[in-house]
Amino acid sequence: MSAQLIDGIALSQKLRAEIAARAAALTAQGKQPGLAVILVGEDPASQVYVRNKVKACGDVGIRSVMEKYDADLTEQALLDRIAALNNDPTIHGILVQMPLPKHINPHKVIEAIATSKDVDGYSVLSAGEMMTGLDGFRACTPYGCMKLIESTGTDLRGKHAVVIGRSNTVGKPMALLLLQANATVTICHSATPDLGVFTRQADVVVAAVGRRNTLTADMVKPGAIVIDVGMNRDDNGKLCGDVDFNGIKEVASHITPVPGGVGPMTITMLLMNTIESAERK
Ligand SMILES: Nc1nc(=O)c2c([nH]1)NC[C@@H]1CN(c3ccc(C(=O)N[C@@H](CCC(=O)O)C(=O)O)cc3)C=[N+]21
C-alpha cells in the first residue's frame, strides 16, 4: 500500500474533542446545545444511523431528543411537530432522517425547518447561502469531505477536483465547496460517457454514486486524493464504498476507507453545525 489512509474516525475524535469543549462552555452558560432527531417508520438502516447520531450527541454533551413515529404519521402531523421544535428555545438543530415514507413530501418537510436550525443544510435557503458564500449551514457530508481533504495538508487552489455524482445532498454541494476552495471542478454523473477521461485528470476525486467499483485504479492519476462517499454492500454483505480500495491504494497518495472514512465525519459535522447554531443564539 503506497497511499496514506485518511482516517475519518481519528479526525472525528479530534474534532469531537473540540466540539465537546464548546458544548461544555455553552452548557456552563445555561445554553446546552440541543438536537432533535426525527425518525418516521421502521427502515432498519435509518434506525442504525439515528441511533449513532444520538450516541454521538451524548458523547460530546449535546442534548438530543429522539422522536420516533409510525410509518403512517400524516404529513401535517410531522409539519406541526417541526413548527413546535422551531419555537423551542432549547432545540438548536432539527434533523428529519431521510428517506421518509412515500406519502410525505420531503421537500415540504425540509422547508418547514427554520433555516437557523437546519443543521443538515438541506433546505433551499441553506443551499443558496452555501452557493453564495453566506453562513448558512453546510451539508454535513460534503463539509466532512472538505475536512478530510484539508487533513492531508493539500491546498486545493488551482487543483482539479472531479466529483462523481450530482445529488442535492452530496454531489452538488460538494462541487460548490470545492469551488469555494478555489479548485477547478468537474461534475461527472450517470450520463457521462467516459468517466475515466475526467478522473484521470483529477488531483482530487470525490465518489458519491452509490455503486461499487465505480472508480478503479486505471481511472486514477498517480498521487491523487480519493474520497469515497459510497455506502454499498459487497457480495459477502460487507459494507463497501464506490471505489476499488485495494486497487486504488497502490496509485493514490491518500484514500478514505469505507467504513471509517466519510461516514463518521458526516455525523461529526452534524454535531459541529449544532454547536454553531447554539453559539449563534
Ligand atoms: N436527514 C438526514 N441526514 C443525514 O445525514 C442522513 C440522512 N438523513 N439519511 C441517511 C444518510 C446516511 N447517513 C450516514 C451517516 C453516517 C454513516 C456512518 O457513520 N457510517 C459508518 C458505518 C456504519 C455502519 O457500519 O453501518 C462508516 O462509514 O464508518 C453512514 C450514513 C446520514 N444520512
The ligand as a MOL file (V3000), in Angstrom:
LIG
                    3D

  0  0  0     0  0            999 V3000
M  V30 BEGIN CTAB
M  V30 COUNTS 33 36 0 0 0
M  V30 BEGIN ATOM
M  V30 1 N -31.6710 13.9680 7.3420 0
M  V30 2 C -30.6650 13.1350 7.0780 0
M  V30 3 N -29.3970 13.4910 7.3400 0
M  V30 4 C -28.3640 12.6440 7.0840 0
M  V30 5 O -27.1840 12.9900 7.3220 0
M  V30 6 C -28.6530 11.3470 6.5610 0
M  V30 7 C -29.9910 11.0160 6.3130 0
M  V30 8 N -30.9730 11.9400 6.5570 0
M  V30 9 N -30.3100 9.8100 5.8120 0
M  V30 10 C -29.3220 8.7890 5.5600 0
M  V30 11 C -27.9420 9.3650 5.3150 0
M  V30 12 C -26.8140 8.3820 5.5690 0
M  V30 13 N -26.0050 8.9700 6.6170 0
M  V30 14 C -24.9200 8.3350 7.2280 0
M  V30 15 C -24.2260 8.8930 8.2790 0
M  V30 16 C -23.1910 8.2070 8.9050 0
M  V30 17 C -22.8180 6.9550 8.4900 0
M  V30 18 C -21.7310 6.2180 9.2000 0
M  V30 19 O -21.3440 6.5680 10.2790 0
M  V30 20 N -21.1920 5.1340 8.5930 0
M  V30 21 C -20.1600 4.3110 9.1960 0
M  V30 22 C -20.5230 2.8360 9.1580 0
M  V30 23 C -21.8350 2.4960 9.7780 0
M  V30 24 C -22.1560 1.0270 9.5960 0
M  V30 25 O -21.3100 0.2030 9.9420 0
M  V30 26 O -23.2320 0.7310 9.0340 0
M  V30 27 C -18.8540 4.4630 8.4460 0
M  V30 28 O -18.8930 4.7840 7.2600 0
M  V30 29 O -17.8140 4.1870 9.0440 0
M  V30 30 C -23.4910 6.3870 7.4240 0
M  V30 31 C -24.5260 7.0800 6.8070 0
M  V30 32 C -26.5740 10.1310 7.0160 0
M  V30 33 N -27.6780 10.4210 6.2970 0 CHG=1
M  V30 END ATOM
M  V30 BEGIN BOND
M  V30 1 1 1 2
M  V30 2 2 2 3
M  V30 3 1 2 8
M  V30 4 1 3 4
M  V30 5 2 4 5
M  V30 6 1 4 6
M  V30 7 2 6 7
M  V30 8 1 6 33
M  V30 9 1 7 8
M  V30 10 1 7 9
M  V30 11 1 9 10
M  V30 12 1 10 11
M  V30 13 1 11 12
M  V30 14 1 11 33
M  V30 15 1 12 13
M  V30 16 1 13 14
M  V30 17 1 13 32
M  V30 18 1 14 15
M  V30 19 2 14 31
M  V30 20 2 15 16
M  V30 21 1 16 17
M  V30 22 1 17 18
M  V30 23 2 17 30
M  V30 24 2 18 19
M  V30 25 1 18 20
M  V30 26 1 20 21
M  V30 27 1 21 22
M  V30 28 1 21 27
M  V30 29 1 22 23
M  V30 30 1 23 24
M  V30 31 2 24 25
M  V30 32 1 24 26
M  V30 33 2 27 28
M  V30 34 1 27 29
M  V30 35 1 30 31
M  V30 36 2 32 33
M  V30 END BOND
M  V30 END CTAB
M  END
